[in-house]
Protein backbone atom coordinates (compact mmCIF):
# COMPACT_ATOMS: atom_id res chain seq x y z
CA UNK A 1 0.00 0.00 0.00
CA UNK A 2 1.63 3.21 -1.07
CA UNK A 3 1.95 6.43 0.90
CA UNK A 4 -0.81 8.19 -1.03
CA UNK A 5 -3.35 5.46 -0.17
CA UNK A 6 -2.27 5.48 3.47
CA UNK A 7 -2.71 9.24 3.60
CA UNK A 8 -6.22 8.95 2.11
CA UNK A 9 -7.22 6.24 4.59
CA UNK A 10 -5.92 8.10 7.63
CA UNK A 11 -7.52 11.39 6.57
CA UNK A 12 -10.87 9.59 6.28
CA UNK A 13 -10.36 7.89 9.66
CA UNK A 14 -9.55 11.19 11.37
CA UNK A 15 -12.60 12.84 9.82
CA UNK A 16 -14.84 9.94 10.88
CA UNK A 17 -13.48 10.04 14.43
CA UNK A 18 -14.16 13.77 14.60
CA UNK A 19 -17.78 13.05 13.59
CA UNK A 20 -18.09 10.41 16.31
CA UNK A 21 -18.23 7.48 13.90
CA UNK A 22 -16.72 4.10 14.68
CA UNK A 23 -14.54 2.31 12.17
CA UNK A 24 -12.64 -0.85 11.41
CA UNK A 25 -9.53 -1.47 9.34
CA UNK A 26 -9.41 -4.51 7.08
CA UNK A 27 -5.90 -5.67 6.16
CA UNK A 28 -4.76 -8.33 3.70
CA UNK A 29 -2.60 -10.66 5.82
CA UNK A 30 -2.09 -13.56 3.44
CA UNK A 31 -2.02 -14.17 -0.30
CA UNK A 32 -1.82 -17.51 -2.07
CA UNK A 33 -1.42 -17.55 -5.85
CA UNK A 34 -2.53 -14.56 -7.92
CA UNK A 35 -4.40 -11.72 -6.28
CA UNK A 36 -5.04 -8.07 -7.05
CA UNK A 37 -3.24 -6.66 -4.01
CA UNK A 38 -0.53 -7.85 -1.63
CA UNK A 39 -0.11 -8.30 2.13
CA UNK A 40 -0.38 -5.00 3.97
CA UNK A 41 -3.13 -3.54 1.76
CA UNK A 42 -5.71 -1.82 3.95
CA UNK A 43 -9.30 -0.69 3.66
CA UNK A 44 -11.26 1.49 6.10
CA UNK A 45 -14.87 0.62 6.83
CA UNK A 46 -17.13 3.04 8.74
CA UNK A 47 -20.12 2.12 10.86
CA UNK A 48 -22.52 3.29 8.13
CA UNK A 49 -20.97 0.87 5.63
CA UNK A 50 -18.87 3.43 3.79
CA UNK A 51 -15.45 2.24 2.67
CA UNK A 52 -12.19 4.00 1.84
CA UNK A 53 -9.50 2.35 -0.32
CA UNK A 54 -9.78 -1.15 -1.77
CA UNK A 55 -8.46 -4.63 -1.08
CA UNK A 56 -9.13 -6.05 -4.55
CA UNK A 57 -10.43 -5.13 -7.96
CA UNK A 58 -13.91 -4.94 -6.47
CA UNK A 59 -14.77 -8.58 -5.84
CA UNK A 60 -14.11 -8.67 -2.07
CA UNK A 61 -15.23 -5.32 -0.80
CA UNK A 62 -18.94 -5.96 -0.21
CA UNK A 63 -18.21 -9.14 1.76
CA UNK A 64 -15.48 -7.46 3.79
CA UNK A 65 -17.80 -4.56 4.66
CA UNK A 66 -20.31 -7.01 6.14
CA UNK A 67 -17.59 -8.64 8.25
CA UNK A 68 -16.30 -5.23 9.31
CA UNK A 69 -19.72 -4.03 10.45
CA UNK A 70 -19.97 -7.06 12.73
CA UNK A 71 -16.46 -6.42 14.05
CA UNK A 72 -17.40 -2.80 14.77
CA UNK A 73 -20.44 -4.01 16.71
CA UNK A 74 -18.67 -6.77 18.64
CA UNK A 75 -15.14 -5.43 18.99
CA UNK A 76 -13.77 -8.91 18.22
CA UNK A 77 -11.19 -9.07 15.38
CA UNK A 78 -11.96 -11.52 12.57
CA UNK A 79 -9.90 -13.26 9.89
CA UNK A 80 -11.73 -14.41 6.77
CA UNK A 81 -10.43 -16.51 3.88
CA UNK A 82 -11.57 -15.66 0.34
CA UNK A 83 -10.93 -18.04 -2.56
CA UNK A 84 -10.83 -15.89 -5.69
CA UNK A 85 -10.81 -18.91 -7.99
CA UNK A 86 -14.41 -19.71 -7.10
CA UNK A 87 -16.13 -17.86 -9.95
CA UNK A 88 -19.65 -18.74 -8.91
CA UNK A 89 -19.14 -17.36 -5.43
CA UNK A 90 -18.25 -13.88 -6.64
CA UNK A 91 -20.50 -13.82 -9.70
CA UNK A 92 -17.84 -12.26 -11.90
CA UNK A 93 -17.50 -14.96 -14.53
CA UNK A 94 -13.72 -14.92 -14.05
CA UNK A 95 -11.36 -16.13 -11.40
CA UNK A 96 -8.11 -14.55 -10.26
CA UNK A 97 -6.73 -18.00 -9.47
CA UNK A 98 -5.63 -17.17 -5.93
CA UNK A 99 -6.94 -16.60 -2.45
CA UNK A 100 -6.49 -14.02 0.27
CA UNK A 101 -6.87 -13.81 4.02
CA UNK A 102 -8.24 -10.56 5.43
CA UNK A 103 -7.99 -9.52 9.07
CA UNK A 104 -10.51 -6.96 10.31
CA UNK A 105 -10.06 -5.05 13.56
CA UNK A 106 -12.07 -2.27 15.11
CA UNK A 107 -10.20 0.99 15.63
CA UNK A 108 -10.06 1.41 19.40
CA UNK A 109 -8.93 4.81 20.64
CA UNK A 110 -8.23 3.38 24.09
CA UNK A 111 -5.72 0.81 22.82
CA UNK A 112 -2.23 2.31 23.27
CA UNK A 113 -0.61 -0.01 20.71
CA UNK A 114 -3.27 0.75 18.12
CA UNK A 115 -2.88 4.46 18.83
CA UNK A 116 0.92 4.30 18.50
CA UNK A 117 0.61 2.32 15.25
CA UNK A 118 -1.78 4.84 13.70
CA UNK A 119 0.52 7.69 14.73
CA UNK A 120 3.47 5.91 13.11
CA UNK A 121 1.49 5.55 9.89
CA UNK A 122 0.39 9.17 9.98
CA UNK A 123 3.88 10.52 10.64
CA UNK A 124 5.52 8.17 8.16
CA UNK A 125 7.73 6.62 10.84
CA UNK A 126 9.59 3.38 10.24
CA UNK A 127 7.93 0.75 12.43
CA UNK A 128 6.50 -2.77 12.36
CA UNK A 129 3.34 -4.13 13.94
CA UNK A 130 3.49 -7.87 14.64
CA UNK A 131 0.15 -9.63 15.13
CA UNK A 132 -0.28 -13.38 15.73
CA UNK A 133 -2.98 -14.71 13.42
CA UNK A 134 -3.89 -17.41 15.94
CA UNK A 135 -3.88 -16.14 19.48
CA UNK A 136 -3.70 -12.80 21.24
CA UNK A 137 -1.25 -9.99 21.83
CA UNK A 138 0.85 -7.85 19.50
CA UNK A 139 4.01 -5.81 19.36
CA UNK A 140 4.90 -2.47 17.84
CA UNK A 141 8.61 -2.57 17.00
CA UNK A 142 10.98 0.26 16.01
CA UNK A 143 14.18 -0.25 13.99
CA UNK A 144 16.32 -0.11 17.14
CA UNK A 145 14.38 -3.06 18.56
CA UNK A 146 12.30 -1.04 21.02
CA UNK A 147 9.01 -2.90 21.45
CA UNK A 148 5.63 -1.78 22.75
CA UNK A 149 2.86 -4.21 23.62
CA UNK A 150 2.73 -7.83 24.69
CA UNK A 151 3.44 -11.13 23.00
CA UNK A 152 4.18 -14.39 24.77
CA UNK A 153 5.83 -16.76 25.37
CA UNK A 154 9.28 -15.15 25.44
CA UNK A 155 10.74 -17.17 22.51
CA UNK A 156 7.86 -16.04 20.29
CA UNK A 157 8.41 -12.43 21.33
CA UNK A 158 12.15 -12.70 20.64
CA UNK A 159 11.50 -14.18 17.20
CA UNK A 160 8.97 -11.46 16.40
CA UNK A 161 11.36 -8.66 17.37
CA UNK A 162 14.22 -10.14 15.32
CA UNK A 163 12.04 -10.80 12.26
CA UNK A 164 10.58 -7.30 12.38
CA UNK A 165 13.99 -5.64 12.71
CA UNK A 166 15.32 -7.61 9.73
CA UNK A 167 12.30 -6.50 7.71
CA UNK A 168 12.74 -2.86 8.71
CA UNK A 169 16.38 -2.90 7.58
CA UNK A 170 15.40 -3.68 3.98
CA UNK A 171 15.50 -0.93 1.35
CA UNK A 172 11.79 -1.32 0.63
CA UNK A 173 10.32 -3.18 3.63
CA UNK A 174 6.93 -4.71 2.95
CA UNK A 175 4.33 -6.53 5.00
CA UNK A 176 4.62 -10.31 5.25
CA UNK A 177 3.14 -13.30 7.05
CA UNK A 178 5.62 -15.91 8.25
CA UNK A 179 5.69 -18.85 10.61
CA UNK A 180 7.47 -18.69 13.94
CA UNK A 181 9.54 -21.74 15.02
CA UNK A 182 6.55 -23.02 17.03
CA UNK A 183 4.35 -22.80 13.93
CA UNK A 184 2.49 -19.65 14.99
CA UNK A 185 1.68 -17.52 11.92
CA UNK A 186 2.76 -13.94 12.51
CA UNK A 187 1.69 -11.03 10.35
CA UNK A 188 4.28 -8.25 10.20
CA UNK A 189 2.72 -5.01 9.01
CA UNK A 190 5.03 -2.18 8.03
CA UNK A 191 4.95 1.60 8.38
CA UNK A 192 7.54 3.42 6.30
CA UNK A 193 8.39 7.03 5.57
CA UNK A 194 7.07 8.12 2.19
CA UNK A 195 9.56 7.56 -0.61
CA UNK A 196 11.55 10.68 -1.44
CA UNK A 197 12.37 12.01 -4.89
CA UNK A 198 14.81 14.90 -5.28
CA UNK A 199 14.85 16.71 -8.62
CA UNK A 200 17.88 18.81 -9.42
CA UNK A 201 16.26 21.14 -11.94
CA UNK A 202 12.88 22.87 -12.20
CA UNK A 203 12.47 22.92 -15.96
CA UNK A 204 9.28 22.19 -17.85
CA UNK A 205 9.90 18.43 -17.95
CA UNK A 206 10.33 18.31 -14.16
CA UNK A 207 6.73 19.40 -13.64
CA UNK A 208 4.90 16.21 -14.72
CA UNK A 209 7.53 14.10 -12.97
CA UNK A 210 7.06 15.97 -9.68
CA UNK A 211 3.28 15.86 -10.06
CA UNK A 212 3.21 12.13 -10.81
CA UNK A 213 5.55 11.35 -7.93
CA UNK A 214 3.42 13.37 -5.53
CA UNK A 215 0.30 11.51 -6.68
CA UNK A 216 2.09 8.23 -5.88
CA UNK A 217 2.82 9.41 -2.34
CA UNK A 218 6.40 10.61 -2.77
CA UNK A 219 7.83 13.47 -0.77
CA UNK A 220 9.15 15.57 -3.64
CA UNK A 221 12.01 18.09 -3.40
CA UNK A 222 12.88 20.41 -6.28
CA UNK A 223 16.20 22.28 -6.33
CA UNK A 224 16.96 25.13 -8.72
CA UNK A 225 18.77 28.49 -8.55
CA UNK A 226 15.99 30.15 -10.53
CA UNK A 227 13.51 31.25 -7.92
CA UNK A 228 10.91 32.24 -10.51
CA UNK A 229 10.66 28.59 -11.55
CA UNK A 230 10.03 27.40 -7.99
CA UNK A 231 6.36 28.11 -7.45
CA UNK A 232 3.53 26.00 -5.96
CA UNK A 233 1.66 26.47 -9.20
CA UNK A 234 4.39 24.64 -11.11
CA UNK A 235 5.16 22.10 -8.38
CA UNK A 236 2.08 21.56 -6.18
CA UNK A 237 2.86 19.67 -2.99
CA UNK A 238 6.64 19.77 -3.53
CA UNK A 239 9.26 21.17 -1.16
CA UNK A 240 11.12 23.88 -3.06
CA UNK A 241 14.79 24.80 -2.59
CA UNK A 242 16.13 27.98 -4.17
CA UNK A 243 19.82 27.02 -4.16
CA UNK A 244 22.70 27.87 -6.45
CA UNK A 245 25.16 25.04 -7.21
CA UNK A 246 27.66 26.39 -4.70
CA UNK A 247 24.92 26.32 -2.04
CA UNK A 248 24.06 22.62 -2.37
CA UNK A 249 25.92 21.89 0.86
CA UNK A 250 22.93 23.43 2.63
CA UNK A 251 20.75 20.53 1.47
CA UNK A 252 21.14 16.99 2.76
CA UNK A 253 18.95 14.46 0.92
CA UNK A 254 16.68 12.47 3.24
CA UNK A 255 17.67 8.86 3.91
CA UNK A 256 16.79 6.40 1.13
CA UNK A 257 16.00 9.26 -1.28
CA UNK A 258 16.13 8.84 -5.05
CA UNK A 259 17.98 11.70 -6.74
CA UNK A 260 17.50 12.77 -10.36
CA UNK A 261 19.68 15.29 -12.17
CA UNK A 262 17.81 17.17 -14.90
CA UNK A 263 19.04 20.76 -15.03
CA UNK A 264 19.72 20.67 -18.79
CA UNK A 265 22.80 22.74 -17.95
CA UNK A 266 26.20 21.07 -18.05
CA UNK A 267 27.87 23.09 -15.30
CA UNK A 268 24.97 22.73 -12.88
CA UNK A 269 24.54 19.05 -13.73
CA UNK A 270 28.22 18.37 -13.07
CA UNK A 271 28.09 19.99 -9.63
CA UNK A 272 24.77 18.32 -8.82
CA UNK A 273 26.13 14.92 -9.84
CA UNK A 274 29.04 15.32 -7.45
CA UNK A 275 26.66 16.35 -4.66
CA UNK A 276 24.32 13.43 -5.38
CA UNK A 277 26.99 10.73 -5.53
CA UNK A 278 28.60 12.04 -2.35
CA UNK A 279 25.26 11.96 -0.52
CA UNK A 280 25.08 8.19 -0.12
CA UNK A 281 21.61 8.07 -1.73
CA UNK A 282 20.92 4.57 -3.09
CA UNK A 283 19.60 5.84 -6.44
CA UNK A 284 21.22 8.62 -8.50
CA UNK A 285 19.85 9.14 -12.00
CA UNK A 286 20.97 11.38 -14.84
CA UNK A 287 18.48 12.40 -17.52
CA UNK A 288 19.71 12.10 -21.07
CA UNK A 289 21.93 9.72 -23.03
CA UNK A 290 24.69 7.64 -21.50
CA UNK A 291 27.34 9.75 -23.23
CA UNK A 292 26.15 12.83 -21.35
CA UNK A 293 26.47 11.18 -17.96
CA UNK A 294 29.88 9.81 -18.88
CA UNK A 295 30.94 13.27 -20.00
CA UNK A 296 29.98 14.73 -16.63
CA UNK A 297 32.06 12.08 -14.89
CA UNK A 298 35.00 12.77 -17.18
CA UNK A 299 34.82 16.49 -16.41
CA UNK A 300 34.74 15.78 -12.67
CA UNK A 301 37.71 13.44 -13.00
CA UNK A 302 39.63 16.17 -14.82
CA UNK A 303 38.97 18.37 -11.77
CA UNK A 304 40.34 15.65 -9.50
CA UNK A 305 36.96 14.33 -8.37
CA UNK A 306 36.65 10.55 -8.62
CA UNK A 307 34.23 8.01 -7.26
CA UNK A 308 34.55 4.47 -6.00
CA UNK A 309 33.00 1.48 -7.77
CA UNK A 310 30.39 1.32 -4.99
CA UNK A 311 29.42 4.95 -5.57
CA UNK A 312 29.21 4.48 -9.32
CA UNK A 313 27.07 1.37 -8.87
CA UNK A 314 24.34 3.65 -7.54
CA UNK A 315 24.35 5.71 -10.74
CA UNK A 316 21.67 5.03 -13.36
CA UNK A 317 21.97 6.55 -16.80
CA UNK A 318 19.96 6.89 -18.88
CA UNK A 319 17.04 6.83 -16.43
CA UNK A 320 13.70 5.26 -17.15
CA UNK A 321 12.29 2.15 -18.74
CA UNK A 322 12.38 1.58 -22.50
CA UNK A 323 8.82 2.67 -23.32
CA UNK A 324 9.45 4.83 -26.37
CA UNK A 325 8.80 7.92 -24.26
CA UNK A 326 9.09 11.30 -25.98
CA UNK A 327 6.77 13.92 -24.45
CA UNK A 328 7.59 15.18 -20.93
CA UNK A 329 4.59 13.34 -19.49
CA UNK A 330 5.72 10.11 -21.17
CA UNK A 331 9.27 10.51 -19.93
CA UNK A 332 7.90 11.08 -16.42
CA UNK A 333 5.93 7.82 -16.71
CA UNK A 334 9.06 6.00 -17.85
CA UNK A 335 11.11 7.29 -14.93
CA UNK A 336 8.43 6.67 -12.30
CA UNK A 337 7.96 3.13 -13.64
CA UNK A 338 11.69 2.46 -13.28
CA UNK A 339 11.71 3.87 -9.76
CA UNK A 340 8.85 1.58 -8.76
CA UNK A 341 10.54 -1.47 -10.28
CA UNK A 342 13.89 -0.61 -8.71
CA UNK A 343 12.47 0.03 -5.25
CA UNK A 344 10.45 -3.19 -5.23
CA UNK A 345 13.07 -5.44 -6.80
CA UNK A 346 11.55 -6.05 -10.23
CA UNK A 347 13.21 -6.01 -13.64
CA UNK A 348 10.55 -3.88 -15.32
CA UNK A 349 9.90 -6.30 -18.20
CA UNK A 350 6.64 -7.26 -19.90
CA UNK A 351 4.13 -9.35 -17.95
CA UNK A 352 2.58 -10.80 -21.11
CA UNK A 353 3.34 -14.52 -21.26
CA UNK A 354 4.53 -14.63 -17.65
CA UNK A 355 3.20 -17.86 -16.16
CA UNK A 356 3.50 -17.40 -12.43
CA UNK A 357 2.83 -15.03 -9.59
CA UNK A 358 2.56 -11.50 -10.99
CA UNK A 359 3.77 -9.98 -7.74
CA UNK A 360 6.85 -12.15 -7.38
CA UNK A 361 10.11 -10.36 -8.18
CA UNK A 362 12.31 -12.86 -10.02
CA UNK A 363 15.18 -10.44 -10.40
CA UNK A 364 16.18 -7.21 -8.76
CA UNK A 365 16.25 -4.15 -10.97
CA UNK A 366 19.72 -3.17 -9.83
CA UNK A 367 22.23 -2.35 -12.51
CA UNK A 368 25.98 -2.58 -12.65
CA UNK A 369 27.94 0.64 -12.80
CA UNK A 370 26.99 3.29 -15.33
CA UNK A 371 25.26 2.29 -18.51
CA UNK A 372 23.14 -0.72 -17.63
CA UNK A 373 19.76 0.99 -17.99
CA UNK A 374 18.27 1.15 -21.49
CA UNK A 375 17.26 4.40 -23.09
CA UNK A 376 13.68 5.44 -22.59
C-alpha positions in Angstrom: 0.0 0.0 0.0 1.6 3.2 -1.1 1.9 6.4 0.9 -0.8 8.2 -1.0 -3.4 5.5 -0.2 -2.3 5.5 3.5 -2.7 9.2 3.6 -6.2 8.9 2.1 -7.2 6.2 4.6 -5.9 8.1 7.6 -7.5 11.4 6.6 -10.9 9.6 6.3 -10.4 7.9 9.7 -9.6 11.2 11.4 -12.6 12.8 9.8 -14.8 9.9 10.9 -13.5 10.0 14.4 -14.2 13.8 14.6 -17.8 13.0 13.6 -18.1 10.4 16.3 -18.2 7.5 13.9 -16.7 4.1 14.7 -14.5 2.3 12.2 -12.6 -0.9 11.4 -9.5 -1.5 9.3 -9.4 -4.5 7.1 -5.9 -5.7 6.2 -4.8 -8.3 3.7 -2.6 -10.7 5.8 -2.1 -13.6 3.4 -2.0 -14.2 -0.3 -1.8 -17.5 -2.1 -1.4 -17.6 -5.8 -2.5 -14.6 -7.9 -4.4 -11.7 -6.3 -5.0 -8.1 -7.0 -3.2 -6.7 -4.0 -0.5 -7.8 -1.6 -0.1 -8.3 2.1 -0.4 -5.0 4.0 -3.1 -3.5 1.8 -5.7 -1.8 4.0 -9.3 -0.7 3.7 -11.3 1.5 6.1 -14.9 0.6 6.8 -17.1 3.0 8.7 -20.1 2.1 10.9 -22.5 3.3 8.1 -21.0 0.9 5.6 -18.9 3.4 3.8 -15.5 2.2 2.7 -12.2 4.0 1.8 -9.5 2.4 -0.3 -9.8 -1.1 -1.8 -8.5 -4.6 -1.1 -9.1 -6.0 -4.5 -10.4 -5.1 -8.0 -13.9 -4.9 -6.5 -14.8 -8.6 -5.8 -14.1 -8.7 -2.1 -15.2 -5.3 -0.8 -18.9 -6.0 -0.2 -18.2 -9.1 1.8 -15.5 -7.5 3.8 -17.8 -4.6 4.7 -20.3 -7.0 6.1 -17.6 -8.6 8.2 -16.3 -5.2 9.3 -19.7 -4.0 10.5 -20.0 -7.1 12.7 -16.5 -6.4 14.1 -17.4 -2.8 14.8 -20.4 -4.0 16.7 -18.7 -6.8 18.6 -15.1 -5.4 19.0 -13.8 -8.9 18.2 -11.2 -9.1 15.4 -12.0 -11.5 12.6 -9.9 -13.3 9.9 -11.7 -14.4 6.8 -10.4 -16.5 3.9 -11.6 -15.7 0.3 -10.9 -18.0 -2.6 -10.8 -15.9 -5.7 -10.8 -18.9 -8.0 -14.4 -19.7 -7.1 -16.1 -17.9 -10.0 -19.6 -18.7 -8.9 -19.1 -17.4 -5.4 -18.3 -13.9 -6.6 -20.5 -13.8 -9.7 -17.8 -12.3 -11.9 -17.5 -15.0 -14.5 -13.7 -14.9 -14.0 -11.4 -16.1 -11.4 -8.1 -14.6 -10.3 -6.7 -18.0 -9.5 -5.6 -17.2 -5.9 -6.9 -16.6 -2.5 -6.5 -14.0 0.3 -6.9 -13.8 4.0 -8.2 -10.6 5.4 -8.0 -9.5 9.1 -10.5 -7.0 10.3 -10.1 -5.1 13.6 -12.1 -2.3 15.1 -10.2 1.0 15.6 -10.1 1.4 19.4 -8.9 4.8 20.6 -8.2 3.4 24.1 -5.7 0.8 22.8 -2.2 2.3 23.3 -0.6 0.0 20.7 -3.3 0.7 18.1 -2.9 4.5 18.8 0.9 4.3 18.5 0.6 2.3 15.2 -1.8 4.8 13.7 0.5 7.7 14.7 3.5 5.9 13.1 1.5 5.5 9.9 0.4 9.2 10.0 3.9 10.5 10.6 5.5 8.2 8.2 7.7 6.6 10.8 9.6 3.4 10.2 7.9 0.7 12.4 6.5 -2.8 12.4 3.3 -4.1 13.9 3.5 -7.9 14.6 0.2 -9.6 15.1 -0.3 -13.4 15.7 -3.0 -14.7 13.4 -3.9 -17.4 15.9 -3.9 -16.1 19.5 -3.7 -12.8 21.2 -1.2 -10.0 21.8 0.8 -7.8 19.5 4.0 -5.8 19.4 4.9 -2.5 17.8 8.6 -2.6 17.0 11.0 0.3 16.0 14.2 -0.2 14.0 16.3 -0.1 17.1 14.4 -3.1 18.6 12.3 -1.0 21.0 9.0 -2.9 21.4 5.6 -1.8 22.8 2.9 -4.2 23.6 2.7 -7.8 24.7 3.4 -11.1 23.0 4.2 -14.4 24.8 5.8 -16.8 25.4 9.3 -15.1 25.4 10.7 -17.2 22.5 7.9 -16.0 20.3 8.4 -12.4 21.3 12.2 -12.7 20.6 11.5 -14.2 17.2 9.0 -11.5 16.4 11.4 -8.7 17.4 14.2 -10.1 15.3 12.0 -10.8 12.3 10.6 -7.3 12.4 14.0 -5.6 12.7 15.3 -7.6 9.7 12.3 -6.5 7.7 12.7 -2.9 8.7 16.4 -2.9 7.6 15.4 -3.7 4.0 15.5 -0.9 1.4 11.8 -1.3 0.6 10.3 -3.2 3.6 6.9 -4.7 2.9 4.3 -6.5 5.0 4.6 -10.3 5.2 3.1 -13.3 7.1 5.6 -15.9 8.3 5.7 -18.9 10.6 7.5 -18.7 13.9 9.5 -21.7 15.0 6.6 -23.0 17.0 4.3 -22.8 13.9 2.5 -19.6 15.0 1.7 -17.5 11.9 2.8 -13.9 12.5 1.7 -11.0 10.4 4.3 -8.3 10.2 2.7 -5.0 9.0 5.0 -2.2 8.0 5.0 1.6 8.4 7.5 3.4 6.3 8.4 7.0 5.6 7.1 8.1 2.2 9.6 7.6 -0.6 11.6 10.7 -1.4 12.4 12.0 -4.9 14.8 14.9 -5.3 14.8 16.7 -8.6 17.9 18.8 -9.4 16.3 21.1 -11.9 12.9 22.9 -12.2 12.5 22.9 -16.0 9.3 22.2 -17.9 9.9 18.4 -17.9 10.3 18.3 -14.2 6.7 19.4 -13.6 4.9 16.2 -14.7 7.5 14.1 -13.0 7.1 16.0 -9.7 3.3 15.9 -10.1 3.2 12.1 -10.8 5.6 11.3 -7.9 3.4 13.4 -5.5 0.3 11.5 -6.7 2.1 8.2 -5.9 2.8 9.4 -2.3 6.4 10.6 -2.8 7.8 13.5 -0.8 9.2 15.6 -3.6 12.0 18.1 -3.4 12.9 20.4 -6.3 16.2 22.3 -6.3 17.0 25.1 -8.7 18.8 28.5 -8.5 16.0 30.2 -10.5 13.5 31.3 -7.9 10.9 32.2 -10.5 10.7 28.6 -11.5 10.0 27.4 -8.0 6.4 28.1 -7.5 3.5 26.0 -6.0 1.7 26.5 -9.2 4.4 24.6 -11.1 5.2 22.1 -8.4 2.1 21.6 -6.2 2.9 19.7 -3.0 6.6 19.8 -3.5 9.3 21.2 -1.2 11.1 23.9 -3.1 14.8 24.8 -2.6 16.1 28.0 -4.2 19.8 27.0 -4.2 22.7 27.9 -6.4 25.2 25.0 -7.2 27.7 26.4 -4.7 24.9 26.3 -2.0 24.1 22.6 -2.4 25.9 21.9 0.9 22.9 23.4 2.6 20.7 20.5 1.5 21.1 17.0 2.8 18.9 14.5 0.9 16.7 12.5 3.2 17.7 8.9 3.9 16.8 6.4 1.1 16.0 9.3 -1.3 16.1 8.8 -5.1 18.0 11.7 -6.7 17.5 12.8 -10.4 19.7 15.3 -12.2 17.8 17.2 -14.9 19.0 20.8 -15.0 19.7 20.7 -18.8 22.8 22.7 -17.9 26.2 21.1 -18.1 27.9 23.1 -15.3 25.0 22.7 -12.9 24.5 19.1 -13.7 28.2 18.4 -13.1 28.1 20.0 -9.6 24.8 18.3 -8.8 26.1 14.9 -9.8 29.0 15.3 -7.4 26.7 16.3 -4.7 24.3 13.4 -5.4 27.0 10.7 -5.5 28.6 12.0 -2.3 25.3 12.0 -0.5 25.1 8.2 -0.1 21.6 8.1 -1.7 20.9 4.6 -3.1 19.6 5.8 -6.4 21.2 8.6 -8.5 19.8 9.1 -12.0 21.0 11.4 -14.8 18.5 12.4 -17.5 19.7 12.1 -21.1 21.9 9.7 -23.0 24.7 7.6 -21.5 27.3 9.8 -23.2 26.1 12.8 -21.4 26.5 11.2 -18.0 29.9 9.8 -18.9 30.9 13.3 -20.0 30.0 14.7 -16.6 32.1 12.1 -14.9 35.0 12.8 -17.2 34.8 16.5 -16.4 34.7 15.8 -12.7 37.7 13.4 -13.0 39.6 16.2 -14.8 39.0 18.4 -11.8 40.3 15.7 -9.5 37.0 14.3 -8.4 36.7 10.6 -8.6 34.2 8.0 -7.3 34.5 4.5 -6.0 33.0 1.5 -7.8 30.4 1.3 -5.0 29.4 5.0 -5.6 29.2 4.5 -9.3 27.1 1.4 -8.9 24.3 3.6 -7.5 24.3 5.7 -10.7 21.7 5.0 -13.4 22.0 6.5 -16.8 20.0 6.9 -18.9 17.0 6.8 -16.4 13.7 5.3 -17.1 12.3 2.2 -18.7 12.4 1.6 -22.5 8.8 2.7 -23.3 9.5 4.8 -26.4 8.8 7.9 -24.3 9.1 11.3 -26.0 6.8 13.9 -24.5 7.6 15.2 -20.9 4.6 13.3 -19.5 5.7 10.1 -21.2 9.3 10.5 -19.9 7.9 11.1 -16.4 5.9 7.8 -16.7 9.1 6.0 -17.8 11.1 7.3 -14.9 8.4 6.7 -12.3 8.0 3.1 -13.6 11.7 2.5 -13.3 11.7 3.9 -9.8 8.9 1.6 -8.8 10.5 -1.5 -10.3 13.9 -0.6 -8.7 12.5 0.0 -5.2 10.5 -3.2 -5.2 13.1 -5.4 -6.8 11.5 -6.0 -10.2 13.2 -6.0 -13.6 10.5 -3.9 -15.3 9.9 -6.3 -18.2 6.6 -7.3 -19.9 4.1 -9.4 -17.9 2.6 -10.8 -21.1 3.3 -14.5 -21.3 4.5 -14.6 -17.6 3.2 -17.9 -16.2 3.5 -17.4 -12.4 2.8 -15.0 -9.6 2.6 -11.5 -11.0 3.8 -10.0 -7.7 6.8 -12.2 -7.4 10.1 -10.4 -8.2 12.3 -12.9 -10.0 15.2 -10.4 -10.4 16.2 -7.2 -8.8 16.3 -4.1 -11.0 19.7 -3.2 -9.8 22.2 -2.3 -12.5 26.0 -2.6 -12.6 27.9 0.6 -12.8 27.0 3.3 -15.3 25.3 2.3 -18.5 23.1 -0.7 -17.6 19.8 1.0 -18.0 18.3 1.1 -21.5 17.3 4.4 -23.1 13.7 5.4 -22.6 
